[in-house]
Amino acid sequence: MVNFSNLEILDLSRNGFTGSLPFKDMVNFSNLEILDLSGNGFTGSISPYIGALSSLKAISLSSNQLNGTLSIQDLCALKKLEELDLAANNFEGALPPCLNNLTSLRLFDISGNLFRGNVTSSPIPSMTSLEYIDLRENSFEGLFSFSLFANHSKLKVIRFPSDNKLEIETDNPSWHPLFQLNVLVLSNCSLNKLTRNIPKFLFDQHELEAVDISHNMLNGSFPTWLIENNTRLGLLNLQGNSFTGQLYLPPYHNDLLWLDVSENRLDGELPKNIGNMIPKLEFLNLSRNHIDGNLPSSISDMNLPMKSFANQTFLEIINLSNNNFHGEIFSKLANLSKVDLLILNNNHFKGTLPLISSMVIDIGNNYMSGMIPEWIGNSTLKTPPFLFMSDNLFEGRVPCELGHYVIIDISHNLLSGSFPSCFNVQSVMPTHILNIPIFISPGINVHSDTHILLRGNNLTGTLPKAVFDSSSLVTLDINDNRFFGSIPDEIDGTSSLRILLLSGNYFSGIIPRQLCRLKNIGIMDLSKNFFSGTIPYCFYNISFGKPGTNSDDYYPRPYSGPINAYIYPRYKHLLNWEFSIQETFMDIGEEVGIYFVTKDRSNSYKGSILDIMFGLDLSFNKLTGEIPSELGQLSSIHALNLSYNQLTGSIPKTFSELTQMESLDLSHNNLSGEIPPALIDLTSLEVFNVSHNNLSGKLPDMKAQFATFEKSSYEGNPFLCGPPLEKSCSEVNESPPSPQNSSKASDRKWYEVDLPVFSTSFLVSFTVFFLGVVSILYINPHWRQQCFNLVEDRMFWCYYFASKTLKRLSNRMFH
């Protein structure tokens, strides 16, 4: 048998082990100093056998499924323990007082658990040996004063909760710290709630490398002094506060890599030489402020090689969205060859788009104009797989090359012409993002989900079959264009299609049954077209949110980054900021947004909500026949709109099984019969409209949600009775007329007349009448002569009448 008594380091992390912790099998590991069991699937609580590992200096049990409390004396008996990492588990309860016995403990990470209680009364304030402490994402509560850390002279890293349950006070009472921090994270923790001042103890800190005090509504001017006092400061996150004034920076700061002052109240212009002030910057986020002026050209200097830097860095992310920048996007942006994210949306930029080599370009909601540049889609360049150009003034045609993008959003522009038949959706996710390799498991398809958004343009023609020859297309939004013809039968080739929006076009013909093969559809909008025929009963085959059928296509997914193999040395892995860059990149998924009418209004849906929103809209068409009872099997659908059609028959009783329904609109049809009383079981229903039909009988009882519906939901049905209508059911003696297939003339507007049919009918009738009259006159000479005489008599009568009238008028004028 192998003797492990001399083993000092054991790393079993990220192996997929399950079951209970193996401390019972390690009782003979008397010299073990470092034990890493992180990233597995261990369950249960910490075994008392851990006390046998008396030589342990560092142990990591993070990222497992452990639970229970820490109230075991055996853990507290590890006198030599210097690092204790229990992050990302399900431990609960209060922190045990015996933690005070760990007098050598320097690293204490319990983030991502269910610990609760008051930190002030916990052993934390008396653990003066700590250098690193992370209490984030737990259930601690109460008020914690930083003055309790006054005697912690060794502290280097502090990361406190970000769940708003624990309030942090740093300035009352007055105190002076003995420590010099390297990392301070106090995000979203009601920091200095009474004064909203930036912590005063930061004036005494000179070794800070990372500061995150975001989302605390702190006020005052931008803390330039914080950068000046800490020459090694690499990360400064002030997002979500109320800092005002202009952005002032030190004349030259060599080490600042990350600057985020988004969601504040900064105004004025950026410093002209900002690129020289922070030349090593990798991440710049100034979004959601009131900054104006032109974009300084010195930003492009951040990517120029500088001999004075041993390790050259490059600006990788620029987010200047939601400000008041104006002017042209200067051509020098092409120098930013290493930029992966360029986000300039919601400003006042104008002009044409210069050549920019980025993975993500977002210039939506500006005043950019001209043709879509030829360099977009050029395979010889590092073209971006994410392209957002909506709400601008771009014109011209849609290039074929855009079919190689992951996200294409050119909505609400002036694009015209037909959809290119050469448009072939075959998007491939890049293997590296922000210099971080993306892990792709063997056998996994590397083709990325593709989203095409072209709504609100002037595109016309039919949809080419090539668009649907793709297994990666997830979103197709071509609402509010001028497309016509039928939906190609090849649409069932897009097996991954999740959202199909064709509203506001001129599509016609029957709704193809091939749509029923798109089992992953969650939102389908075919409204405001000219579809005819019946509603396919096979729609029940489509998921529309059925459990287990939809993947998280719109939820931002994390990307695999570098892995730190050991928790030694102590807190160095915390100074790796790539995790934050990845989180920022994940937000790009939130940009995939659509508009869909629910609850009588057009709502915008973005990001992860698209994975839980399900709806079908067939309104404003020419659909006939009965509503298929099979639609009642769409148990997870939230919105169903069949209004403004020519549907007949009764409301299916199976609709009472649509338990998740929030909006049901069947108005302006020819439906007859009673409203099924069982519909009162739809407790989630917020909008219900069956107005302008031929329904009869007593309304459902005013219970649950039906107590909230007003009489406007039922108007235009003269044979309905009961509250909230004024008509009592005892007053209804007439029988409702038999339902007819044609729509009620009184309900139809002049603009609903089919003009092509009316024009054709009028011309044919006029031609037949004219030829009939000519034929009769040609065959019968007597009638022909009488007709000529009648015409001649009327001509003479008109002549004498006009002559006599003019003579009378002239006599009156001269007399």
N, C-alpha and C positions, 0 to 999 in steps of 0.2 A: 504494500500500500504506500502511496506517495505521502511523504511527510511534509505538511504545510506549516509546521510550527515556526519556520523562519521566514515565511512569506510576509512581505511588508506592503506591497501594493497589489490590489485586486480590482480590476475594471471589468465589470459585466454589463455595462450600460448598453442600451439600445439593442437588445437581443430578442425581445419578445417573450421573455420569461413570464410565467403566470404562477398562480398559487400564492402561498404565504411566504413571507420573508425567510430566507434560509439561515437565520442566526443559530438555530439549533445544531446545524451541521458545521458551524464555524467555531465551536467552543474551544477547539484546539489551536485556533489561529492566534496564538498568544502574542506574536510580534507584529500583527497586522496594523499598519498606520493609516493607510488610505484605502477606503472602500467606496466604490462607485457602482450603485445599482440603479441609476437613473434611467428613465426612458424605457421601462418595461411595463408589464401588466400585473405587477404584484398587488395583492388585495389583503384585506384584514388590517390588523393593528400591529404596532411595534412589539415584538416578542420580548419577554423579560431576559431571554438568552443574550440580548445585546450587551448586557453587563459583563459577559465573559471576555469581550473584546477590549480589555483594559488599556491596550496600547494605542487605541484609535486616536488619530489626530484630525482626520477629515473623513466625513461620511456624507454621501449624497444619495437621498432616496427620492429625488424630485421626479416629477412626471410619471407617477404610477397611479394606482387607484386605492391607495391606502386610506384608512379612516380611523375613527376612534379618537381618544384624547391623548395628551402627553403626560398624564399624571402617573408616570411610572418612575420609581426611584432608580431603576437600573440604568436608564438613559442619563439621569443626572449624576450617576456615579462615575461617568467617564471623565475623570479629572484632567486627562491630557487633551481632551477634545478642543480643537482650535476652529474647526469649520463644521457647521451643521446646516445642511441644505435639505429642507423638506418641502420645497416649492411644488405647486401644481399637483396637489392631492386633495383629499377630502377630510383632513383632520379638523376637529371641532373642539368646542369648549374653551375654557380660559387657559392662559399660559400658566404652567405650574410654578409655584414659588421656588421649587428646588433648582430651577435653572440658575439661581444665584451661586450654586455650588460649582458651576462650570467657570472657574476663575481664569481659565486660559482661552476661553472662547473669543475668537476674533471675527468670525463670519457667522451670521445668523440670518438665514433666508427662509421665511415661512410664507412667502407670497402665494396667492392663488389657492387658499384654503378656506375653511369656514370658522376660523377662530373668532371669538367674540369677547366682549367685556371691555373694560376701561384700561387703556394703556397706562394711564397714570398710576393705577394701583397694581400694575403687573410688575414682574421683576426687571423689565427693560431699563428703567431709570437707574437701577443699581448695578447693572452689568457694565462696569466701567472699563473692562478690557476690550470691548467691541471696537472693531475698525469698520465693519461692514454690517449694515442692518437693512433688511427689506421686509416690510410689513404690508405691502400692497395687496389689494383684492382680497380682503377678509371682511369681517363684520364688526370690527372694533368701533366703538362709539364714545361720545363724550368729548370733552375739551382736553387737549394735550398742550402743555406749555413747553416750549423748547428750552426754557431755563433749567429743566430737569436734566439736560445734557451738559450743564455747565462744567461738570467735573469729568466729562468723557474726553480726555486729552488725546486719545488715540483715534478718534473717529475719522474715517476717510470717505465713507459712502453711506448716505442716508436716502432710503427710498420709502416713502410713507404712503398710506392708503389713498386711493383715488375713487372713492365711492360715495363721498359726501356724508358719510355717517360719522366721521371723526373730524373735528375742527382743530386746526393748528393755530396756535398763537405764539408769535416769536418775540414780540416787543413788550410784553407786560408780564412780569415786572422787568425792569431794566437789568441786563446781565451782560457779561462779556465772555465769549467762548474761549476755551483753552485749545480747541481743535482747529486744524486747518483742513478743510474738506477738499476732496478731489471730485466727488460726484454728489449732487443734491437734486433729488426728485421729490417735489411737493406738488404734484399736479392734481387739480380738481379736489382740493381738500379744505375748502372754505378758509383759506389762509388769511389770517388777520381780518376776520370778518367784520369787526367793528370799524377799523380805520381804512381797510383796503390799501394799506401801504406796503411797499416792497420791504421784506425783512431787513431791519437795520443791522443785524449781525453780519450781513453780507459785505458791509463796508470794511470789515476786519479780515475778510477772506482774500488770500493772494495766491492760492494754489489750485483754484478750481479749474477743472478740465471739462466738466459737463454740468449744466444748470437747466433744470426743467421746472418752472413754476407756472406752467400753463393752466388755463381755465380756472382762474381764481378771481377774476374781475378786479385785479389790482389797478390802481390809477397812478397818475403822475406822468412825467415825460419819459422818453426812452432812456434806460439806464446805461448811458455811454460809459460811465465810471466803472461798471461791472466788467466791461471788456478791457478798459485801461488798467485796472488793478490786477487782473489775472492774465498775464501774458501767455499762459499755456491754455487758455480757454478755447476749446474746440467745438463745443455744442452749446447753443443758447436758444432755449425754447420758451418764448413768451406768448404763445398762441392763446387766444380766447381771454384777453384781459381788456383793460380800458385805457391803455397808454395813449397819450395825445401828443400833438406837435409833429415836428419833422423827425425823420430818421437821421440822427447824427452818429457818425462813426469816428473812431480814432483815425488819425492821418494814415496809420499803417499798422496793420495787425497781421502777424505772420501765420498764426496757427488756427484761426477761426475756420472751421470746416462746415459748420451747420448753423444757419441763422433762420429762425422762424418767428416772425412777429405778426403772423396772420390773425385776422379777426380782432383787430384793435381799432383805434380811431386816429391813426397817423394820417397826416395830410402833407401838403406842400409837394415839392419836387424831390427826386432822389439826388444825392450828390453827384455831380458830373463825373468825378473820378472814383466812383464806387468800386470799379474794377481794380484800381490800384490800392484801395484801402484794405480790401479783403481778397488778395490775389489767389489764395489757396482754397477758396470756398468751393464746396461740392454741392451744397444744398441751400437754396434761397427761396423762402416762401414769404411773400409780402401780400398775399391775397386778402380780400375782404377788409380793405382800409379805404381811405379817401385820397390816396396819393395821385397826383396829376402830373402834367407835363409830358415831355417826350421821353422816350426810353434812352438812357445814356448809352452812347456808343462804347463807353469803356467797359461795359459788361462783357463784350466780346474779347477783351484783353485777358479775362480770367483763364482762357484756354490756350494762351500763348506760352510756349516753353520758356522757363526762366532758369538760367544757369545757377542762380543762387539757391535753388531748392534741390536738396539731395534726392528726395522722392517727389517727383512731379505729380500733382493732382489736377483734376479737371472738374469744372462745373458740370454736374450731372442732372440736376433738377432745378428748373426755374418756374416758379408759380407766381405770376403777377395778376391773377384773375380778380375780377370784381373790384376794380379801382376806376380811376378816371384818366388813365393814360390816353394820349392822343397822338396824332401824327402817324408817320409811316413806320412800318417795321423795317428798320434799316437793313441794307444788304449785308452788313458786317455780321449779322447773326449767322451767316454761313460759316464764320470762323469757329462757331461753337460745335465742332465736329464730335465732341464727346458727350454732348447733352443728350440724355435719354428722354427726359420729359420737359417739354416746352408748353406751358399752360398760360395763355394770354386772353382767355375768353372774358366776356362781359367788361369790355373797355370801349374806347372810341378810336381804335386804330383804323387806318384807312389805307387805300392804295392796293397794289398787287402783292402777292405773296412771293418773297424771295426764296431762293433755294435754301432749304433748311434740312440738315441731316439729323433727324431725331427719331427715336422709336415712338414717341407720342407727340403729336402736334394738336393742340386745342386752341383754335382762334375763333370759336363760336361767339355769336352775338357781338360783332364789331361792324365795321363799315368797309370790309375788304371787298374788292371788286375785280372785274376782269375775268378772263377765262381761267379754268382750272389749269394750273401750270403743267407744262409738258414733263417736267422732271418728276412729278408725282407718279409713282408706279414704275420708274426707270429701274430695272433690275440691277444695273451696274452701280447704283448708289445705295447707301445705307438708308433705304426708305422706311418710314415708320409703319408698323403694323396697326397703329391706332391713329385714326384721322378724324378730327372733329372740326367741321367748318360750317356748322349750321348758323342760321340767322345772320347771313351776310348778303352781299350783292353779286355773288359769282353767277356767271352766265355761260351759255354754250352747252356743249354736250357732255355726257358722262363718259370718261375714258374707260376703255376696256381694262386697263391695268389696275383699276381700283378693285377688281375682283380678287386680288392677292392680299387684301388687307384683312385684319382681324375685326376691326370695328371701323365702319364707314358711316359718318353722319354728316351729310350735306343737306340737311333739311332746311326748308324755308329760305331758299335762294331763288335765283331766276333761271335755273337750268331748263333747257328745252330739248326738243328732239326725242327720238325714241330710245328705249332701253337697248344698249348695244348687244347684239346677238353674240358677240365674242366675249361677253362678260362671263367668266368662268370662276366660280367661287372655289378656290383651293388654298385657303389660308394656312400658313404654317407658323406655329409659335417659335420665336427665336430661341436658341439654346442658351443664351446668356441675356440677362437683364441687369443693368447697372453693374456690370462686371461680376455678377453673382450667377453661378451656374444653376440652371433649372434642372432638378432631378426628374428624370423620366424613367419609370419602371420598365423593365423588359416586356415587350409585347403590347405596350400601350401606344395607341395611335397618337402621333405627334401633331396631327392637324388640330388646330385650335377652333373653338366655337367662333362662328362668324356672325356679325350683326350688321345688316344693311339698312340704313335709315335715310330715305330720300323724300320724306313727306313734304307737302307744301311747295312744290315746284310746278313747272309747266310741261312736264314730261308727258309724252303721248305714245300712241302705237300699242301694239300687243306685247304681252310678256314673252320673251324668248324662252324656249325650253331649256337652254343652257343654264339659266339661273337656278333651276331646280335639280340640276345634275350634281348635287353636292350632299355629302353626309355630314358636313360641318355647319351648315346654315341653321342658325338658331332663331334669329329675328329678321323678318322682312317687313318693313314699314314703308309703304308707298302711298299712304293716305293723301287725299287732296291733290291729285294730279289729273291727267286727262287720258289715262289708259282706257282702252276699250277691248272689245272681243270677249272671249270666254277664258276661263281659267284653264291653263294647259293640263291635260291628263297626266303629264309627267310630274306634276307637283308631288306625287307620292314618293318621288325619289329623294326628297328632303326628309329623311326619317327622323332627324334630330330637331326639326322645326318646332319651336316652342311658342312663338308669337307670329301671327299672320294678320297684318293690317292692310286692307284694300279699300277702305272707306273713301267716299267722295270721288269716285271715278265714274267711268261709263261702261263697266263690265256688264255683260248680258248673258242670256242663255240660262240653262239650269245649273244649279250648284252641283258640281261633279262629285260622285260618290268616292272618288279617289281621296278626297279630303278625310274620309273616315279612316284611312290607313295611317294618318299622321297621329299616332297614338300619344305623342308627347305634347300635343298642343295644349296650352294653358289659356291663351287669350286669342280669340278669332273675331275679327271685325270685318264684315262684308257689307256694312250698311251704306246707304245713299248710293246705290247703283241701280241696275235694271235687271237684276236676277229674277227669273220667273220659274214656274213649276212648283213642285212641292218641296218641303223641308226633308232632306234625306233622313229616314228613320235610323240609319246606321250611325248617326252622330253619337249615339250612346257608346260607341267603341272608342271615341276619343277620351283621353284621360280627364281633362278639365279638372285636375287636382285630385284624382283618385289616389289614395295612399299607395306609395311604393312605385309610382310611375314616373315621377318627375325628378330630374337631377337638379342640383344647385347650379344652374347655368349662369345665374346673375349674382351669386354670392361671391364676393371677392375671395380668392383662394391664396393662401400663403405659398410662397416660393421657397424652395430649400436653399439655405445659405450655408456658410461655413459652420462647422461644428467644433466646439471646443471640447477636446477629449477629456480634460481633467479640470477639477475645480481648484487645483493648485496652479499657479500662485493665487492668492486669496481673491481679490476682487477685479483682477485684470480683465476678465471676460466681460465685465460690465461696461468697460470703456470702448467696446465694439458697438458702433452706432448703426451698423448695417440693418439691424432689426427694424429701426425706425424708417429707414429708406424703403424697406420692403413693405411696411405698413402703408407708406405713402403711395407706393406703386399699386397696392391692392385697391386703393380708392378709385383707380381708373375704372374698375368694374361698376362703380356707382354712376359713371357717366352714361351708361346704357339706359336711356329713358324713353318711355313712350307715353302717348296720351290715349286714354280710353274712357268712354262715357259710362259712368256708373252713378246711380242715385240722382239722375237728371242733370248731371253736370260733368264736364270734361275734366278728368283728373290726371295729373302727371304721376307716373310711377317710375321709380328708379331703383337700381341696385337690387338688394336681396328681397325687397317686397315683391318683385316680379316672380319669385319662386313660390309665393303663397297667394297670388291674385289670379283668379280664374273667371273668365267670362266669355259669353257668346252674344254677338250683336248682329242681327239680320234685318234691322229696321230699315224703313224707307226703300223698299224694293217692290216687286210685283208678285210675291209668293202667294200661291193659292193652296187649296186643300186644307186638310185638318192638321192640327199640331200633333206630331207623333207622340204617343204615350211613352215611348222609349226614352224621351228626354228626361223623364222622371228618374232615370238611373244615374244622372249626372249629380251624384250625391254631394260633391264637394264644390260645385260651381257657386260663385258669389253673385254674378250678374247675368240676367237673361233678358234680352230686348228683342221682341218680335213685332214691335209697333209699326203702324203705317204700312201694312200689307193688305192682302185680300183673303186672309185666312178665314176658314169657316169651321163649323163643328163646335164642340164644347171644349172647355178648359180641362185638360187631362187631370183625373183625380190623382194620378201618380205624382203630380207636382207637390203634393204634401210630403213627399220623401226628400225634397230638396232642402235638407235641414240647415245647410250653410248659406242659403240664399239671402242676400241683402237687398237686391234690387230686381223686381220683376215687372216688366212693362209689356202689356199685351194690347195697348190702346189702339184705336183707329183701325179696326178690322171688322169682320162680320161674324164674330163668335156669338154663339147662342147657348141657351141652356142656363143652368144655375152656376154660380160660383161655388166650387166644392167647399163645404163647411170645414173639411179637414185641413184647409190651408191655415187655419189659426194655429196649427202646430209649428208653423215656420216662425220661431221665436227670434230669429236673427233678421227678419225682414224689416227694412227701414223705408223702402219705397215700393208701393204697389199701385199700379195704374191699369184699369181695364175700361177706361172711359171710351165713349163713342164706338160701341159695339151693339149687339142685339141681345144682350143678356137679360135674363128675367129671374124672378123669384126673390126670395129673402136673402139679404146680405148676411155674411158670416157674423157670428156674435162679436160684439165689440170687446174682445178679450186680448190680453197680451199685446202684441204689436198692432193688431187690427183696431185697437182702441185709439191709435194715434193717426189713422188715415182719415182725411177729410172727405167731404162729398165730391170734391174735384176728382178724386180717384175713380168715381163711378158715373160722372155726368155723361149725358148722351146715350143712356140706356133707359128708355122711358118705362120699362116694365120691371125695373129693380125697385125694391122697397125695403124699408127698415132703416134704422139709424146707421150712419149719420144723415141719410137722406130724410127730407121732410115728409115724404110719402109713406103712409102707413100701409102695411101689407093687407089690412082689411079693406082698404080702398081700391085695391087693384082687382077689377072685374074683367077687364079685357084680356084676351089671349094675345100673346105676342105674335106678330106676323111671322110667317115661315121664313127661315133664312134663305137668302138668295145669294147666288154666286157672285153677282156683280156688286161692286162697292156702292154705298149710298151716295146719290148725287149731291145731297145736301152737305155731305161731309167732305166732298172733294173740292179743292180750290181750282181756280182757272189755270194756275201754273202747273197743275197735276195732269192736264190734258196731254195726251200723246200727240204732239204736233206733227210728226211724220205721218202717222196714220190718218189724222184729220185732213192734212193737205192732200194726201193721195186720194182719199175718199171724195173730197170736194172736186178735184180735177176730173176724176173718172165720171162722176155724176154729171158735171157740166158738159163734158165731151159727149156723153150719151144723149143728153137732152138736145144739144145743138145739132148733132148729126141726125137725130130723129126729126126735128123740125125741117131741116134742109131736105131730107128725103121725101117728106110729105108734100112740100111745095113743088118739088121736082116732078113727082108722079101726077099730081092733080093740077092741070092748067087753070081751072076755075078758081080754086083756092089761092093759087099763085097770083092771079089777077086781082082778086079781092084784097090780098095782102098788100100788093103794090098800091092799090087805090087808097087803102087805109093809111098807109105810110104817107102818100101824097097829100091826103086831106089833113093829116096832123101837121105836116110841114107848112101848108098854107095857113092853117089856123094859128100856128105859132108865129108865122110872119106877120099876119094882120094884127094879132094881139100885141106883139112887140111894137109894131108901127103905131098903132092907135095910142098905146101907153106913152110912147115917147112924144107924140104930138101934143097930148094933153099936158105933159110936163113942161114942154117948151112954151105953150100958151100961158101957163101960170107964171112962168119966169118973166115973160115980157109984159104981162098985164098986172 
